[in-house]
């Protein structure tokens, strides 16, 4: 029998395995095949990457520089193959070699470069920038361990473990040894002979660029994600080492590596706070230095920087970059202050992601002055100008002047980084219509009056490449068969399926796809937790960062009430539900960690009760990340978007779930408002107080105990919780949560409970008519074209950055 020789692509993968892994196919491990496949595909990507770079340089195009402390990119092989249009070809080539592509794709770790919505938004935006052919660099940190890997211990508590995603290397990255910048800390500044200011830092670290390609749709354009790693100027002090002080000999390198070790170090201690500021300045300084250097190489003069480079600040984490660019222009490039400030402000734009005052970053003056003395001096100079403008505009309105100040003078003096970003940018955008409106009315009201043309709205979006084509191929195939493939290039075309919601045959096919996705998720959950979920039940999903304002606690308390109802009346025909929770609680956020534990306590009790078997199941899925989300989103029937109105900036999980055919139960908060405009009020289940009603309730005085008296079932559940009946007799574990609810209820769980309960009952009634539920799910999918991140990025490009492909 003749030996079959592998085809060209299979042969290329086999040669990569030999030459790069040093292995023959017979001895290769699955991870070897993964790396060989990535490296083979990467060769083609690199060629397109170079072509993109050269074309940008040749045409002298303006570039976007997107600065974000997070990029939650997920697994990259499947994404790259899909965007190149080579997934089928690579799968066939690997099959010739006896390798299953889907199996090795599962071995690729999620890059630990982010945590939640902020980082995933940055990744979606990078995908859209490349897909639209817009020249862009993403700038961030190459975290060695990221946030953390979440494990749930036997008592249901979150345990934080290092995320070792780089343990076996990262075949996607390229270290750029020609892109190294020194970043200084501490020391002092002084005026030198020619009148210039010279900052003399007490210590330096080197920032070294590590690049990863970002492949756009159809592979036509490849942008760069540039991440910084840190190295000491003198990594090893040999004389100290030879004296036997081994720790001291490596102290500088250890200090440098600490900068890139963990995303969001716990800043509840002074040491953690200092590390976080160091991290933010390290990444911002390296990025700004790099942008300036690349611009000078290409254009020769900094006068044209705003015309050729746009810098977008993704939240306040890189806001110190405003002072850093100003410092470089004045101190290093000898520009007059007024010219430097004009260039700075025309170059920067700032995206705000929160209205919570405690989440608006600020730094104590002594800390910032000790680490960045020259920057603090420049911030004082900027502030003097801002205050002068405010005084000229408001006269004697002291409160308005104090509100726009970059320095918070109340109590401990602190630098307000959001005000610095606002003052130093020509554009300040919110990320949903309601969020932008509230920015103008609340946290930035006085700055908005001072600079009335600066705030604008850019509602967030999601990339359909990952969140439909990649995560839900069954649905993508069904859509393509029903309306043609145009929607894969323009998600707006998905609207063509709306009439098919009335087609019984299409509804049946849609339901088959959903059921297959639910069965796949159930199998995965069984492998993770041992819990066998019922795919026929309603999959009721709340997956996102754990935070009080997102109100996972409202969902959990309602689950407890529902459980008690089922136990009290097991003879009734209850709608079967699977309640799925997932998300990480920040390591220093005690209340969020208690919420995680409560979800697991509730799951333990509910799932062990034979009286309600087949009616209710609860699961908390550990270590939520992009890859887990890609399994959950296609399987969800119901999407919980239940934040306190006026507190969620936008949300993107709401969009992903709706695009995959889940109905939304939610408040009129964030992007839910605009989603309802596109989906239609009848196909979402809205409940709760609106943002204006929340404000009025608080203004007239709110007594949660009084409201609780009208909710006897919730009152009984809270009493049981206080008595330890949900926590093995421990009466203290949830005492602080209960006390907070009864004395303050800041996030209005009790105030919204009755309408939430009524909305859930309405959804039970909807579920009983499965044909109509499916029709509603189809209409949700049809309305999601507007939620594409391509639309969002096109708006940024046209209205803020002024760039074109």
HELIX and SHEET records of a PDB file:
HELIX    1   1 UNK A    8  UNK A   16  1                                   9    
HELIX    2   2 UNK A   17  UNK A   21  3                                   5    
HELIX    3   3 UNK A   25  UNK A   27  5                                   3    
HELIX    4   4 UNK A   30  UNK A   59  1                                  30    
HELIX    5   5 UNK A   77  UNK A   84  1                                   8    
HELIX    6   6 UNK A   87  UNK A   96  1                                  10    
HELIX    7   7 UNK A  101  UNK A  105  1                                   5    
HELIX    8   8 UNK A  117  UNK A  131  1                                  15    
HELIX    9   9 UNK A  217  UNK A  219  5                                   3    
HELIX   10  10 UNK A  238  UNK A  242  1                                   5    
HELIX   11  11 UNK A  246  UNK A  249  1                                   4    
HELIX   12  12 UNK A  251  UNK A  258  1                                   8    
HELIX   13  13 UNK A  270  UNK A  299  1                                  30    
HELIX   14  14 UNK A  302  UNK A  304  5                                   3    
HELIX   15  15 UNK A  305  UNK A  308  1                                   4    
HELIX   16  16 UNK A  316  UNK A  318  5                                   3    
HELIX   17  17 UNK A  320  UNK A  327  1                                   8    
HELIX   18  18 UNK A  328  UNK A  332  3                                   5    
HELIX   19  19 UNK A  337  UNK A  347  1                                  11    
HELIX   20  20 UNK A  357  UNK A  359  5                                   3    
HELIX   21  21 UNK A  365  UNK A  371  1                                   7    
HELIX   22  22 UNK A  373  UNK A  394  1                                  22    
HELIX   23  23 UNK A  398  UNK A  404  1                                   7    
HELIX   24  24 UNK A  417  UNK A  423  1                                   7    
HELIX   25  25 UNK A  433  UNK A  441  1                                   9    
HELIX   26  26 UNK A  445  UNK A  450  1                                   6    
HELIX   27  27 UNK A  464  UNK A  464  1                                   1    
HELIX   28  28 UNK A  465  UNK A  470  3                                   6    
HELIX   29  29 UNK A  473  UNK A  483  1                                  11    
HELIX   30  30 UNK A  485  UNK A  488  5                                   4    
HELIX   31  31 UNK A  491  UNK A  502  5                                  12    
HELIX   32  32 UNK A  504  UNK A  529  1                                  26    
HELIX   33  33 UNK A  548  UNK A  550  5                                   3    
HELIX   34  34 UNK A  552  UNK A  568  1                                  17    
HELIX   35  35 UNK A  590  UNK A  607  1                                  18    
HELIX   36  36 UNK A  610  UNK A  612  5                                   3    
HELIX   37  37 UNK A  626  UNK A  635  1                                  10    
HELIX   38  38 UNK A  653  UNK A  659  1                                   7    
HELIX   39  39 UNK A  672  UNK A  679  1                                   8    
HELIX   40  40 UNK A  681  UNK A  683  5                                   3    
HELIX   41  41 UNK A  691  UNK A  700  1                                  10    
HELIX   42  42 UNK A  704  UNK A  708  1                                   5    
HELIX   43  43 UNK A  712  UNK A  722  1                                  11    
HELIX   44  44 UNK A  735  UNK A  743  1                                   9    
HELIX   45  45 UNK A  749  UNK A  767  1                                  19    
HELIX   46  46 UNK A  770  UNK A  782  1                                  13    
HELIX   47  47 UNK A  783  UNK A  787  5                                   5    
HELIX   48  48 UNK A  789  UNK A  796  1                                   8    
HELIX   49  49 UNK A  797  UNK A  801  3                                   5    
SHEET    1   A 9 UNK A 173  UNK A 185  0                                        
SHEET    2   A 9 UNK A 203  UNK A 215 -1                                        
SHEET    3   A 9 UNK A 222  UNK A 232 -1                                        
SHEET    4   A 9 UNK A 136  UNK A 141  1                                        
SHEET    5   A 9 UNK A  63  UNK A  67  1                                        
SHEET    6   A 9 UNK A 309  UNK A 314  1                                        
SHEET    7   A 9 UNK A 348  UNK A 351  1                                        
SHEET    8   A 9 UNK A 427  UNK A 430  1                                        
SHEET    9   A 9 UNK A 455  UNK A 457  1                                        
SHEET    1   B 2 UNK A 149  UNK A 152  0                                        
SHEET    2   B 2 UNK A 158  UNK A 161 -1                                        
SHEET    1   C 2 UNK A 188  UNK A 191  0                                        
SHEET    2   C 2 UNK A 197  UNK A 200 -1                                        
SHEET    1   D 3 UNK A 362  UNK A 364  0                                        
SHEET    2   D 3 UNK A 414  UNK A 416 -1                                        
SHEET    3   D 3 UNK A 407  UNK A 408 -1                                        
SHEET    1   E 6 UNK A 616  UNK A 621  0                                        
SHEET    2   E 6 UNK A 577  UNK A 582  1                                        
SHEET    3   E 6 UNK A 538  UNK A 543  1                                        
SHEET    4   E 6 UNK A 638  UNK A 641  1                                        
SHEET    5   E 6 UNK A 663  UNK A 666  1                                        
SHEET    6   E 6 UNK A 685  UNK A 686  1                                        
END                                                                             
